[in-house]
Amino acid sequence: MSGRKRKQSWESEDQTKPHDKDRSDGVHVKSGMVKSHYFLDYHQRLGEQFFNQPCISLAKALLGKVLVRLRADGVELRGRVVETEAYLGGEDRASHSAGGKRTERNTAMFMTPGTIYVYPIYGIYLCMNVSSQGEGAAVLLRALEPLQGLPLMRELRAARRKEGARTLKDKELCNGPSKLCQALDIQRCFDRRDLSSDPEVWLETEPQRGPQEADLHAVVSAPRVGIDSHGEWATKPLRFYLRGHHCVSVLDKQAERLAPSPENTSFFDSSSVDGRSTELN
């Protein structure tokens, strides 16, 4: 098995490269971000350079970014990432790629950074991940703050719930990995697609909530959820969320007490897992 993640075998015609220049097709590429006339002019789509970073760094860098889903009917659904989990690949006993095992199911985890990994749980629900640097490493998107298209998100979520169930609050639409896939209509066929170029789903910055506002929230590092059977890996602080955000799926009060206060931290601080220093962005 190669020690490098392979490039996806197909690329869309709007594939971009992280060079600072204007292309003939109208795409402007700078600093790992793509700004295209195919998308709203005042949003910056995150390009492949953004995703090409270590797993823990990417998990933290994704906080505050906006996941966009463009449906065939032209409706855009948007949600801000507020919670993620890092799965580090071969060494990580809780990862689908533990021990470096590559299967038909987890192939996306071994592909170029920014590849979407969608897998089913319990046979009926889906979870969305993003590959990073590192053999078999990927970041799980755990929760979003719904921003646009909430009425349709509510319909999509209701379609998977029991008839007569109570109306969901806004904060409940995307506060879990399978919930966000339902709410944004993330489908199984998105597996192995490239977030830097796909025409139906991508990630953006949002000017209304720029880097200067990210400092208002401390990033909490806590154990991941639902992996209790994986020994010491169940306790490692590889889940990251925005402290105090109402859309986080599971709060960890102990971890929050250990987290730096908002005035003393930002997305550009550094932290460590098991003593290994990592840059947040």
NUKOLDO-496357 format. One record per residue (C-alpha): y, x, z. Coordinates in steps of 0.02 Angstrom, whole numbers, padded with zeros to 5 digits. Example, Ala and Ser with C-alpha at 12.3 -4.5 7.8 and 13.67 -1.06 7.14 Angstrom:
2
+--------+--------+--------+
!      Y !      X !      Z !
+--------+--------+--------+
! -00225 !  00615 !  00390 !
! -00053 !  00684 !  00357 !
+--------+--------+--------+
//
This chain:
281
+--------+--------+--------+
!      Y !      X !      Z !
+--------+--------+--------+
!  00000 !  00000 !  00000 !
!  00170 !  00067 ! -00049 !
!  00290 !  00120 !  00089 !
!  00433 !  00039 ! -00006 !
!  00469 ! -00144 ! -00031 !
!  00445 ! -00191 ! -00212 !
!  00575 ! -00280 ! -00317 !
!  00539 ! -00461 ! -00360 !
!  00455 ! -00470 ! -00530 !
!  00581 ! -00594 ! -00598 !
!  00769 ! -00597 ! -00586 !
!  00891 ! -00735 ! -00629 !
!  01016 ! -00705 ! -00767 !
!  01153 ! -00703 ! -00634 !
!  01073 ! -00555 ! -00540 !
!  01209 ! -00440 ! -00471 !
!  01214 ! -00260 ! -00414 !
!  01319 ! -00190 ! -00272 !
!  01448 ! -00097 ! -00377 !
!  01634 ! -00123 ! -00356 !
!  01684 ! -00188 ! -00526 !
!  01716 ! -00343 ! -00631 !
!  01576 ! -00390 ! -00747 !
!  01592 ! -00473 ! -00916 !
!  01511 ! -00631 ! -00849 !
!  01650 ! -00659 ! -00723 !
!  01562 ! -00593 ! -00570 !
!  01660 ! -00476 ! -00457 !
!  01552 ! -00366 ! -00347 !
!  01622 ! -00269 ! -00199 !
!  01551 ! -00201 ! -00036 !
!  01385 ! -00290 ! -00053 !
!  01463 ! -00461 ! -00081 !
!  01470 ! -00563 ! -00240 !
!  01614 ! -00675 ! -00290 !
!  01573 ! -00778 ! -00443 !
!  01653 ! -00918 ! -00542 !
!  01484 ! -01005 ! -00528 !
!  01523 ! -01034 ! -00344 !
!  01679 ! -01088 ! -00251 !
!  01814 ! -00958 ! -00280 !
!  01865 ! -00942 ! -00098 !
!  01691 ! -00905 ! -00032 !
!  01605 ! -00737 ! -00043 !
!  01420 ! -00738 ! -00078 !
!  01324 ! -00601 !  00012 !
!  01246 ! -00479 ! -00110 !
!  01093 ! -00369 ! -00099 !
!  01184 ! -00227 ! -00011 !
!  01213 ! -00341 !  00140 !
!  01028 ! -00377 !  00162 !
!  00979 ! -00195 !  00141 !
!  00986 ! -00148 !  00325 !
!  00861 ! -00131 !  00469 !
!  00784 ! -00291 !  00534 !
!  00872 ! -00297 !  00703 !
!  01039 ! -00257 !  00623 !
!  01015 ! -00394 !  00492 !
!  00963 ! -00521 !  00625 !
!  01129 ! -00493 !  00713 !
!  01234 ! -00476 !  00556 !
!  01173 ! -00647 !  00497 !
!  01254 ! -00732 !  00646 !
!  01409 ! -00823 !  00588 !
!  01362 ! -00818 !  00404 !
!  01344 ! -00981 !  00307 !
!  01182 ! -01039 !  00224 !
!  01218 ! -01143 !  00069 !
!  01096 ! -01257 ! -00021 !
!  01148 ! -01327 ! -00191 !
!  01040 ! -01475 ! -00239 !
!  01000 ! -01533 ! -00414 !
!  01117 ! -01682 ! -00390 !
!  01263 ! -01563 ! -00363 !
!  01277 ! -01593 ! -00175 !
!  01307 ! -01438 ! -00069 !
!  01236 ! -01428 !  00107 !
!  01308 ! -01294 !  00222 !
!  01265 ! -01228 !  00394 !
!  01326 ! -01079 !  00497 !
!  01189 ! -00965 !  00566 !
!  01197 ! -00965 !  00757 !
!  01022 ! -00903 !  00804 !
!  00896 ! -00782 !  00727 !
!  00737 ! -00688 !  00771 !
!  00687 ! -00515 !  00709 !
!  00505 ! -00479 !  00659 !
!  00487 ! -00292 !  00636 !
!  00334 ! -00277 !  00526 !
!  00175 ! -00178 !  00558 !
!  00210 ! -00124 !  00738 !
!  00262 ! -00301 !  00789 !
!  00109 ! -00394 !  00854 !
!  00198 ! -00562 !  00834 !
!  00241 ! -00533 !  00652 !
!  00143 ! -00609 !  00507 !
!  00134 ! -00432 !  00440 !
!  00066 ! -00354 !  00601 !
! -00035 ! -00198 !  00566 !
!  00037 ! -00187 !  00391 !
! -00075 ! -00328 !  00332 !
! -00016 ! -00400 !  00167 !
! -00078 ! -00571 !  00111 !
! -00035 ! -00698 ! -00022 !
!  00060 ! -00793 !  00112 !
!  00169 ! -00652 !  00179 !
!  00204 ! -00559 !  00016 !
!  00391 ! -00596 !  00027 !
!  00403 ! -00493 !  00187 !
!  00359 ! -00338 !  00085 !
!  00482 ! -00372 ! -00055 !
!  00660 ! -00310 ! -00078 !
!  00783 ! -00350 !  00064 !
!  00858 ! -00522 !  00042 !
!  00697 ! -00602 ! -00019 !
!  00664 ! -00775 !  00052 !
!  00503 ! -00799 !  00149 !
!  00458 ! -00983 !  00174 !
!  00298 ! -01025 !  00265 !
!  00221 ! -01186 !  00333 !
!  00182 ! -01220 !  00516 !
!  00068 ! -01357 !  00582 !
!  00029 ! -01396 !  00400 !
!  00186 ! -01503 !  00374 !
!  00342 ! -01406 !  00428 !
!  00427 ! -01254 !  00350 !
!  00518 ! -01102 !  00418 !
!  00639 ! -00991 !  00320 !
!  00650 ! -00803 !  00340 !
!  00746 ! -00663 !  00253 !
!  00666 ! -00494 !  00218 !
!  00754 ! -00336 !  00277 !
!  00728 ! -00149 !  00271 !
!  00561 ! -00097 !  00343 !
!  00385 ! -00126 !  00280 !
!  00343 ! -00309 !  00312 !
!  00502 ! -00342 !  00414 !
!  00599 ! -00505 !  00405 !
!  00722 ! -00613 !  00502 !
!  00684 ! -00794 !  00548 !
!  00830 ! -00915 !  00537 !
!  00813 ! -01017 !  00698 !
!  00966 ! -01127 !  00706 !
!  01122 ! -01176 !  00609 !
!  01284 ! -01264 !  00648 !
!  01296 ! -01402 !  00515 !
!  01459 ! -01387 !  00418 !
!  01450 ! -01489 !  00259 !
!  01343 ! -01633 !  00196 !
!  01299 ! -01701 !  00368 !
!  01262 ! -01880 !  00308 !
!  01131 ! -01815 !  00186 !
!  01062 ! -01694 !  00316 !
!  01038 ! -01842 !  00431 !
!  00946 ! -01937 !  00294 !
!  00833 ! -01789 !  00257 !
!  00792 ! -01768 !  00441 !
!  00763 ! -01955 !  00467 !
!  00639 ! -01958 !  00324 !
!  00522 ! -01848 !  00427 !
!  00541 ! -01945 !  00589 !
!  00461 ! -02104 !  00655 !
!  00536 ! -02268 !  00599 !
!  00660 ! -02333 !  00726 !
!  00693 ! -02162 !  00803 !
!  00866 ! -02138 !  00878 !
!  01006 ! -02069 !  00771 !
!  01019 ! -01882 !  00785 !
!  01176 ! -01801 !  00854 !
!  01261 ! -01676 !  00740 !
!  01205 ! -01530 !  00847 !
!  01023 ! -01587 !  00831 !
!  01017 ! -01583 !  00641 !
!  00981 ! -01396 !  00622 !
!  00941 ! -01333 !  00798 !
!  00768 ! -01266 !  00759 !
!  00684 ! -01170 !  00616 !
!  00591 ! -01317 !  00541 !
!  00738 ! -01435 !  00573 !
!  00857 ! -01329 !  00472 !
!  00734 ! -01322 !  00328 !
!  00723 ! -01511 !  00328 !
!  00911 ! -01536 !  00344 !
!  00955 ! -01416 !  00202 !
!  00808 ! -01468 !  00093 !
!  00732 ! -01294 !  00095 !
!  00569 ! -01309 ! -00002 !
!  00408 ! -01210 ! -00007 !
!  00444 ! -01159 ! -00186 !
!  00592 ! -01054 ! -00124 !
!  00469 ! -00925 ! -00059 !
!  00494 ! -00753 ! -00141 !
!  00664 ! -00798 ! -00215 !
!  00812 ! -00679 ! -00200 !
!  00956 ! -00739 ! -00091 !
!  01078 ! -00624 ! -00181 !
!  01052 ! -00709 ! -00348 !
!  00965 ! -00878 ! -00329 !
!  01065 ! -01025 ! -00400 !
!  01002 ! -01153 ! -00272 !
!  01015 ! -01063 ! -00105 !
!  01121 ! -00918 ! -00043 !
!  01221 ! -00849 !  00104 !
!  01410 ! -00831 !  00116 !
!  01549 ! -00773 !  00226 !
!  01675 ! -00908 !  00268 !
!  01861 ! -00868 !  00275 !
!  01895 ! -01001 !  00406 !
!  01783 ! -00904 !  00527 !
!  01813 ! -00723 !  00484 !
!  01761 ! -00565 !  00579 !
!  01912 ! -00580 !  00693 !
!  01844 ! -00743 !  00764 !
!  01668 ! -00676 !  00787 !
!  01732 ! -00580 !  00939 !
!  01753 ! -00745 !  01031 !
!  01564 ! -00754 !  01060 !
!  01446 ! -00635 !  01148 !
!  01282 ! -00606 !  01059 !
!  01138 ! -00644 !  01177 !
!  00976 ! -00545 !  01155 !
!  00826 ! -00641 !  01223 !
!  00636 ! -00650 !  01200 !
!  00576 ! -00743 !  01047 !
!  00512 ! -00921 !  01060 !
!  00331 ! -00980 !  01044 !
!  00242 ! -00811 !  01041 !
!  00176 ! -00804 !  01219 !
!  00003 ! -00747 !  01163 !
!  00066 ! -00582 !  01091 !
!  00072 ! -00479 !  01250 !
!  00218 ! -00361 !  01274 !
!  00294 ! -00415 !  01109 !
!  00323 ! -00587 !  01183 !
!  00450 ! -00515 !  01304 !
!  00548 ! -00401 !  01188 !
!  00729 ! -00460 !  01164 !
!  00719 ! -00491 !  00977 !
!  00800 ! -00663 !  00972 !
!  00988 ! -00664 !  00949 !
!  01110 ! -00807 !  00969 !
!  01293 ! -00846 !  00996 !
!  01321 ! -00872 !  01180 !
!  01389 ! -01044 !  01221 !
!  01358 ! -01117 !  01048 !
!  01301 ! -01298 !  01060 !
!  01180 ! -01284 !  00913 !
!  01068 ! -01147 !  00984 !
!  00889 ! -01210 !  00995 !
!  00837 ! -01134 !  01162 !
!  00953 ! -01060 !  01292 !
!  00897 ! -00914 !  01401 !
!  01003 ! -00914 !  01559 !
!  00931 ! -00750 !  01622 !
!  00971 ! -00661 !  01459 !
!  01145 ! -00738 !  01458 !
!  01179 ! -00668 !  01631 !
!  01136 ! -00495 !  01564 !
!  01239 ! -00515 !  01405 !
!  01413 ! -00435 !  01399 !
!  01556 ! -00558 !  01417 !
!  01640 ! -00615 !  01254 !
!  01795 ! -00511 !  01287 !
!  01689 ! -00353 !  01298 !
!  01577 ! -00375 !  01146 !
!  01580 ! -00415 !  00962 !
!  01469 ! -00414 !  00808 !
!  01521 ! -00233 !  00784 !
!  01459 ! -00167 !  00952 !
!  01293 ! -00078 !  00967 !
!  01144 ! -00120 !  01074 !
!  00964 ! -00066 !  01093 !
!  00787 ! -00132 !  01098 !
!  00668 ! -00025 !  01199 !
!  00800 !  00110 !  01207 !
!  00824 !  00122 !  01019 !
!  01008 !  00110 !  00974 !
!  01046 ! -00011 !  00831 !
!  01208 ! -00059 !  00746 !
!  01247 ! -00244 !  00748 !
!  01326 ! -00245 !  00577 !
+--------+--------+--------+
//
